[in-house]
């Protein structure tokens, strides 16, 4: 059977599942959460290639000798990834190149050096994968810091930096990512519970448990928003923010995983800061030379490698960023999503002392990945995007024509 036939069959399967469930299509259209459950009913009966994507931007580059291992033990900058690396779930790409490396070129990170009028990697995969799966939200571009050029659909798309706005987009019943909001609601749980509760008799026990689990996860995220926003109101979602880089990073990670778990989107991106490094690192592991907790601008450690007052700061910063990546992988693994999801991570530069694109710390984790260290011989993010897109079979099936062909070069041995 061709992949086009497979995807056409999946659509027919979805319609049959809805028909047999006895649930009106209007009810499914009214609740993206219920639509996700119906899609999961189809997906759980199928096995095969990974079909979900998380694209991550992690700023700051690395010191190659302190990031890439010579054996099985990761060095100081990449050590938070050790458990996933040891399990073969992570591939570290050595000698990778970020075209236009350095500061202030955010529009290149998920794209090629000439991104004007083109779709970024996360948006393009969203259009293909979410169309294949009938996911209600095409893509979800989350981040900690406002930037309008990382994700692009021909033009720059504002990054969603408000957790409440992200929930509004996910549970509004459709549309796509890109920073839009809907009329504020007191609670997403209240809205969807009313839409779904009367239909529970038509769901299986496992699906009821999954729905309750989803509702609990949404409630926990909303509680986190309330706890970090002393005003206690979400009446203006675009202005609702959690306090601090670390808290925002972790909450956005929770929302990204929730979107995949509930089958609300097949393409999510996470931007932990920007390549201009205007954000302030305030995680618990950020300390000064005396060991005291002291938040600091991310850029402080980038130009002070020879200053004893900054000794170890850059190692600490990269290690902290990698802990955010490890947390994402932990959460995907805990929800049994890692084997069906490919996580693709890029940075803005390679060796921080050079501020160039050479030796950029890129990594791939999850479904079908061959772990370890892979020397890519100078290939760029463009070859990486092509390789991952092909692994996701985004170029095939009924919507394969939507896939952006990134070029002929691919990374061998990655999958």
C-alpha distance (Angstrom), angle and dihedral (degrees) to the residues before:
residue distance angle dihedral
X1 . . .
X2 3.84 . .
X3 3.80 120.7 .
X4 3.81 89.3 -113.3
X5 3.79 88.5 56.9
X6 3.81 89.4 47.3
X7 3.79 93.2 54.5
X8 3.80 92.5 43.1
X9 3.80 87.7 50.6
X10 3.81 90.3 50.7
X11 3.79 90.5 55.3
X12 3.78 91.1 50.0
X13 3.81 89.1 47.3
X14 3.80 90.0 53.7
X15 3.79 93.0 51.4
X16 3.80 91.1 47.2
X17 3.81 91.2 49.7
X18 3.80 90.5 52.0
X19 3.80 91.8 46.6
X20 3.80 93.8 49.4
X21 3.79 93.1 45.3
X22 3.79 91.3 66.4
X23 3.80 89.4 -133.7
X24 3.78 115.4 133.8
X25 3.80 115.7 -115.8
X26 3.80 88.1 -129.2
X27 3.79 90.7 61.5
X28 3.79 90.5 50.7
X29 3.80 91.1 48.9
X30 3.80 89.5 50.2
X31 3.80 93.7 54.9
X32 3.80 121.2 44.5
X33 3.80 88.0 -169.1
X34 3.80 91.4 59.4
X35 3.81 89.8 46.0
X36 3.78 88.0 54.4
X37 3.80 91.2 52.5
X38 3.81 90.4 52.0
X39 3.80 90.9 50.0
X40 3.80 90.1 48.5
X41 3.81 88.8 53.1
X42 3.81 87.9 60.0
X43 3.81 95.4 40.9
X44 3.80 95.3 50.0
X45 3.79 89.5 60.7
X46 3.79 91.3 55.3
X47 3.79 134.8 65.4
X48 3.78 131.8 -171.1
X49 3.77 141.1 86.3
X50 3.82 124.9 9.9
X51 3.79 111.5 -86.9
X52 3.80 105.1 -177.2
X53 3.80 132.2 72.8
X54 3.80 137.1 -157.4
X55 3.81 115.2 -172.5
X56 3.81 115.4 -164.0
X57 3.79 131.6 -164.6
X58 3.79 112.9 -158.9
X59 3.82 115.4 178.4
X60 3.78 131.3 -144.6
X61 3.80 107.9 49.5
X62 3.79 118.1 -132.4
X63 3.78 146.4 -106.8
X64 3.82 98.9 -100.3
X65 3.82 95.3 -146.3
X66 3.81 89.6 53.1
X67 3.80 95.8 42.9
X68 3.81 108.5 41.9
X69 3.81 116.8 62.1
X70 3.78 126.3 -132.7
X71 3.79 90.8 -154.4
X72 3.78 137.3 4.9
X73 3.81 97.2 -56.2
X74 3.79 118.0 83.1
X75 3.83 116.3 -132.3
X76 3.78 126.7 -122.5
X77 3.81 100.6 -74.8
X78 3.82 98.1 48.2
X79 3.80 99.3 31.7
X80 3.86 95.8 113.1
X81 3.82 87.4 69.1
X82 3.81 93.2 57.1
X83 3.82 99.5 108.3
X84 3.81 93.5 49.9
X85 3.81 91.9 41.8
X86 3.80 91.6 51.3
X87 3.81 90.2 49.4
X88 3.80 91.0 53.5
X89 3.79 94.2 -115.2
X90 3.84 96.3 119.2
X91 3.80 131.6 60.3
X92 3.82 116.0 -163.5
X93 3.81 110.5 -153.6
X94 3.80 111.2 -140.8
X95 3.83 123.3 -160.3
X96 3.80 91.6 16.2
X97 3.81 119.5 155.7
X98 3.79 128.0 -139.2
X99 3.78 105.8 -155.1
X100 3.81 110.6 -129.4
X101 3.79 92.7 12.8
X102 3.79 120.1 -168.9
X103 3.77 135.5 54.4
X104 3.79 130.6 -26.0
X105 3.82 101.1 21.3
X106 3.78 99.3 101.5
X107 3.81 92.9 145.1
X108 3.84 89.6 68.7
X109 3.80 98.5 55.5
X110 3.81 97.5 82.6
X111 3.79 92.6 24.0
X112 3.80 145.0 43.0
X113 3.84 125.2 -82.7
X114 3.81 90.8 -89.4
X115 3.82 103.8 46.7
X116 3.79 99.1 156.2
X117 3.78 112.3 128.9
X118 3.81 92.5 3.5
X119 3.78 137.5 108.0
X120 3.78 120.4 -109.6
X121 3.79 119.6 -124.7
X122 3.82 95.6 -101.7
X123 3.80 94.4 47.3
X124 3.80 94.2 45.5
X125 3.80 92.5 49.8
X126 3.79 88.6 47.0
X127 3.77 91.9 55.8
X128 3.80 91.8 49.8
X129 3.81 104.7 35.6
X130 3.79 96.7 38.8
X131 3.80 89.9 48.0
X132 3.81 89.4 51.6
X133 3.80 91.8 50.8
X134 3.83 97.8 36.2
X135 3.82 87.8 -125.1
X136 3.82 109.6 174.3
X137 3.84 95.2 -133.1
X138 3.79 113.0 53.7
X139 3.79 96.5 -158.2
X140 3.79 136.9 -12.3
X141 3.81 116.9 -150.7
X142 3.80 108.6 -166.1
X143 3.78 128.9 178.4
X144 3.76 147.7 155.7
X145 3.79 98.9 -126.6
X146 3.79 131.0 44.0
X147 3.81 111.5 -102.7
X148 3.80 125.9 150.6
X149 3.79 101.8 -166.0
X150 3.82 108.3 57.0
X151 3.81 96.7 79.8
X152 3.79 114.7 41.7
X153 3.77 137.1 -175.1
X154 3.81 94.7 -177.4
X155 3.82 86.2 -55.9
X156 3.78 130.3 42.0
X157 3.81 117.8 -76.5
X158 3.83 119.8 -149.2
X159 3.78 113.2 -112.8
X160 3.80 114.1 -117.6
X161 3.80 103.9 -118.8
X162 3.81 98.8 163.7
X163 3.82 114.4 83.9
X164 3.80 90.3 -155.2
X165 3.81 91.0 52.8
X166 3.81 88.9 50.4
X167 3.81 90.8 53.7
X168 3.80 90.5 47.7
X169 3.81 90.5 54.5
X170 3.79 93.9 45.8
X171 3.77 96.7 47.9
X172 3.79 101.1 33.1
X173 3.78 90.7 96.1
X174 3.78 103.3 -103.4
X175 3.77 146.9 -29.4
X176 3.75 118.8 102.9
X177 3.74 145.2 -83.6
X178 3.74 125.2 -86.6
X179 3.77 104.7 112.4
X180 3.80 100.9 -69.1
X181 3.78 119.4 141.4
X182 3.78 136.6 -156.9
X183 3.75 132.2 -146.0
X184 3.81 108.0 -58.7
X185 3.78 119.4 -105.4
X186 3.77 131.6 -162.5
X187 3.78 92.3 -124.0
X188 3.78 135.3 -5.2
X189 3.80 87.8 -146.4
X190 3.81 92.1 59.7
X191 3.79 91.9 48.7
X192 3.80 97.6 48.4
X193 3.78 96.9 34.6
X194 3.79 89.6 61.0
X195 3.81 90.2 49.6
X196 3.80 95.0 46.9
X197 3.79 107.4 30.9
X198 3.81 96.1 76.8
X199 3.80 89.6 52.5
X200 3.79 97.1 52.5
X201 3.79 92.0 100.2
X202 3.81 87.6 66.9
X203 3.80 93.9 53.6
X204 3.78 128.4 82.2
X205 3.80 121.6 -111.3
X206 3.81 92.1 -106.0
X207 3.80 90.4 51.8
X208 3.80 91.6 48.9
X209 3.79 89.3 52.8
X210 3.80 91.1 48.4
X211 3.80 91.3 50.0
X212 3.80 91.1 50.4
X213 3.80 88.5 48.4
X214 3.81 90.5 51.7
X215 3.81 91.5 48.8
X216 3.81 90.2 49.9
X217 3.81 91.0 50.2
X218 3.81 91.6 50.2
X219 3.81 90.7 48.6
X220 3.81 91.1 50.6
X221 3.80 91.7 51.0
X222 3.80 92.0 47.4
X223 3.81 89.0 48.9
X224 3.81 89.4 51.7
X225 3.79 90.2 52.0
X226 3.80 91.0 50.1
X227 3.81 92.4 46.2
X228 3.80 93.1 52.8
X229 3.80 94.2 40.7
X230 3.83 106.2 62.6
X231 3.81 91.6 -167.5
X232 3.79 87.8 75.6
X233 3.79 94.4 -147.2
X234 3.80 135.5 104.9
X235 3.79 95.2 -174.0
X236 3.81 91.6 125.8
X237 3.82 105.8 38.8
X238 3.84 97.6 -175.0
X239 3.82 88.9 60.6
X240 3.78 97.1 42.1
X241 3.79 109.3 107.5
X242 3.74 136.0 163.9
X243 3.77 115.6 -127.4
X244 3.78 118.7 -100.1
X245 3.78 139.8 5.8
X246 3.79 96.2 -91.9
X247 3.82 95.6 49.5
X248 3.80 92.0 46.2
X249 3.81 92.4 48.1
X250 3.78 93.1 52.5
X251 3.79 95.3 44.1
X252 3.81 92.3 48.7
X253 3.80 88.5 50.9
X254 3.81 89.3 54.2
X255 3.81 90.4 50.8
X256 3.81 92.2 48.1
X257 3.80 91.2 53.3
X258 3.81 91.2 45.0
X259 3.82 90.6 54.0
X260 3.80 91.1 55.1
X261 3.80 95.3 39.7
X262 3.81 92.5 53.0
X263 3.84 91.5 44.9
X264 3.80 89.6 -121.1
X265 3.81 94.5 132.5
X266 3.78 137.8 7.2
X267 3.81 96.8 -154.9
X268 3.79 124.9 51.9
X269 3.79 128.8 166.5
X270 3.79 128.9 -161.4
X271 3.80 123.6 -161.9
X272 3.79 113.4 -167.3
X273 3.81 97.7 -163.0
X274 3.81 127.5 -43.4
X275 3.78 136.0 -82.0
X276 3.80 89.5 -104.9
X277 3.81 88.5 63.7
X278 3.78 96.2 -140.9
X279 3.81 90.5 146.5
X280 3.80 124.3 100.3
X281 3.79 118.3 -128.7
X282 3.80 109.6 -134.8
X283 3.80 104.7 160.8
X284 3.79 119.2 136.0
X285 3.81 91.6 -105.2
X286 3.83 93.0 58.1
X287 3.82 104.8 102.8
X288 3.79 138.5 152.1
X289 3.81 127.6 -117.1
X290 3.81 90.7 -80.5
X291 3.81 91.6 55.3
X292 3.80 93.4 -108.9
X293 3.81 118.9 139.0
X294 3.80 107.3 -104.5
X295 3.83 123.1 162.2
X296 3.82 113.5 -140.0
X297 3.80 140.2 177.0
X298 3.79 111.3 -86.2
X299 3.80 91.9 -126.4
X300 3.81 94.1 59.2
X301 3.79 94.1 84.6
X302 3.81 95.7 47.2
X303 3.80 100.1 77.9
X304 3.79 103.3 27.3
X305 3.79 105.0 70.2
X306 3.81 92.1 129.2
X307 3.80 95.7 46.8
X308 3.84 111.9 99.4
X309 3.81 89.1 -151.1
X310 3.81 86.8 66.0
X311 3.80 96.7 42.3
X312 3.79 109.9 151.6
X313 3.81 94.6 -1.7
X314 3.79 94.4 118.9
X315 3.81 92.6 47.4
X316 3.78 87.4 50.6
X317 3.80 92.9 49.7
X318 3.81 95.2 50.3
X319 3.80 90.5 44.7
X320 3.81 89.4 52.5
X321 3.81 92.3 50.4
X322 3.79 90.2 49.9
X323 3.81 89.3 51.7
X324 3.82 87.5 60.9
X325 3.79 89.4 52.8
X326 3.80 90.6 47.9
X327 3.80 90.0 50.9
X328 3.81 90.5 53.5
X329 3.80 91.1 50.7
X330 3.81 91.1 46.0
X331 3.79 91.7 54.0
X332 3.80 93.9 45.9
X333 3.79 89.7 49.0
X334 3.81 92.1 48.5
X335 3.82 90.1 54.4
X336 3.84 92.6 46.2
X337 3.80 89.5 -116.2
X338 3.78 101.3 117.6
X339 3.81 96.5 84.3
X340 3.82 91.7 53.4
X341 3.82 95.3 41.7
X342 3.80 132.1 70.0
X343 3.81 114.9 -151.3
X344 3.81 113.2 -157.3
X345 3.81 118.3 -171.1
X346 3.80 130.1 -172.9
X347 3.79 134.9 172.0
X348 3.80 135.7 -152.2
X349 3.79 99.1 -111.5
X350 3.78 145.0 0.9
X351 3.78 122.1 -130.3
X352 3.79 105.2 18.8
X353 3.81 93.1 -144.8
X354 3.81 89.7 61.8
X355 3.83 98.3 36.9
X356 3.80 87.5 -149.4
X357 3.78 132.5 127.2
X358 3.80 96.6 -109.5
X359 3.82 119.3 109.2
X360 3.80 91.8 14.5
X361 3.83 111.0 179.2
X362 3.79 102.6 -119.5
X363 3.78 122.2 164.4
X364 3.78 140.6 -178.3
X365 3.80 125.3 -157.0
X366 3.77 139.5 174.5
X367 3.77 135.3 27.9
X368 3.78 115.4 45.8
X369 3.80 95.0 -14.8
X370 3.78 118.7 148.1
X371 3.77 103.4 -138.1
X372 3.78 129.0 -137.8
X373 3.79 133.3 61.1
X374 3.81 117.1 -39.4
X375 3.81 120.2 -167.8
X376 3.80 104.5 -144.3
X377 3.80 94.7 -173.7
X378 3.79 98.0 -127.2
X379 3.81 98.1 -45.9
X380 3.79 114.7 153.7
X381 3.78 138.1 -132.2
X382 3.82 87.9 -86.6
X383 3.82 91.7 66.4
X384 3.80 89.2 44.5
X385 3.80 92.6 53.5
X386 3.80 91.7 48.2
X387 3.80 91.3 49.5
X388 3.80 94.5 49.4
X389 3.80 92.9 43.8
X390 3.80 90.8 54.4
X391 3.82 91.1 46.9
X392 3.81 87.8 55.2
X393 3.83 89.0 48.3
X394 3.79 87.7 -127.3
X395 3.81 89.9 150.0
X396 3.79 92.8 59.6
X397 3.77 138.3 68.5
X398 3.77 131.6 34.5
X399 3.81 92.5 -38.0
X400 3.81 97.7 37.8
X401 3.79 90.5 110.5
X402 3.81 88.7 67.6
X403 3.81 92.1 62.4
X404 3.77 114.4 107.0
X405 3.80 108.6 -129.5
X406 3.80 105.1 -136.4
X407 3.80 96.2 -167.5
X408 3.77 144.0 -80.4
X409 3.81 98.6 -69.9
X410 3.79 119.0 94.4
X411 3.80 134.4 170.1
X412 3.78 111.1 -107.3
X413 3.78 120.9 -143.0
X414 3.81 95.4 22.2
X415 3.83 95.4 109.3
